[in-house]
Amino acid sequence: MCQYRPNGFHAGKDVVTVDVNEQNAGAVGFYERLGFKGTGRADVDDQGRPYPILHLRWQRPTAP
């Protein structure tokens, strides 16, 4: 479980990745609102169960 801290989840990090159950629309929406983007998908979870997993990534914006 991720503890949400406004403007703090990425403190000191340039990249943050999370895996989210695709069927958990609330969690997917939460991370998308924070700026995470999909990078891939797995048909099963890390224990081989048939729960599709979305791989999401947030990257610190680069200065212009």
C-alpha positions in Angstrom: 0.0 0.0 0.0 1.3 3.4 -0.9 0.9 6.2 1.7 -0.2 9.4 -0.1 1.6 12.5 0.8 0.8 15.5 -1.4 3.9 16.6 -3.3 5.9 14.0 -1.4 5.6 10.6 -3.0 8.4 11.5 -5.4 10.6 13.4 -3.0 14.2 13.0 -4.2 13.3 10.6 -7.0 13.4 11.2 -10.8 11.3 8.0 -11.5 8.7 6.1 -9.5 7.1 2.9 -10.7 4.0 1.0 -9.4 2.1 -2.1 -10.4 -1.7 -1.8 -10.1 -4.5 -4.4 -10.6 -6.1 -3.4 -13.9 -9.6 -4.2 -12.4 -9.0 -1.6 -9.6 -10.3 1.4 -11.4 -10.0 3.6 -8.3 -6.3 2.9 -7.9 -5.6 3.3 -11.7 -7.4 6.6 -11.7 -5.6 7.8 -8.5 -2.2 7.1 -10.1 -3.2 8.7 -13.4 -4.3 11.8 -11.6 -0.8 12.0 -10.0 0.7 11.9 -13.5 1.6 8.2 -13.8 1.6 6.8 -17.4 1.1 3.2 -18.4 4.3 1.4 -19.5 3.0 -2.2 -19.9 0.6 -4.9 -18.8 0.8 -8.5 -17.5 -2.0 -11.0 -17.8 -1.2 -12.5 -14.3 0.1 -11.0 -11.0 3.5 -11.8 -9.6 2.2 -15.0 -8.0 0.8 -16.3 -11.3 -2.8 -15.6 -10.5 -5.1 -14.4 -13.3 -5.3 -10.8 -12.2 -4.2 -8.4 -15.0 -1.6 -5.9 -13.8 -0.8 -2.5 -15.2 2.8 -1.2 -14.9 2.7 2.6 -14.3 5.6 5.1 -14.2 5.9 8.7 -13.1 8.9 10.7 -14.3 10.0 14.0 -13.0 9.6 16.6 -15.8 12.8 17.9 -17.3 13.7 21.5 -17.3 13.2 23.3 -20.6 
